[in-house]
């Protein structure tokens, strides 16, 4: 399986399912691990929208997601 790490200057369209939520060991920031329908694993830093969705019970492991035109920024 291929993987892609999204950085603050990355953009992507991701359709797939949430594998897990993890913490980066160097920065201690949360990230989502998402497997797209084309079998690419994305390591996505949490932003305000992802944090809000998680707090509302969305983006649970195995949930199907569609993230469009996401741009990660600090």
QUIUR-V119438 format. One record per helix or strand of 2 or more residues. SS is the DSSP state (2 for helix, 1 for strand). FROM is the first residue (numbers start at 0). LEN is the number of residues. If there is no record, write none. Layout:
[[SS,FROM,LEN] [SS,FROM,LEN]]
//
This chain:
[[1,1,4] [1,10,13] [1,29,7] [1,39,6] [2,47,8] [1,63,8]]
//
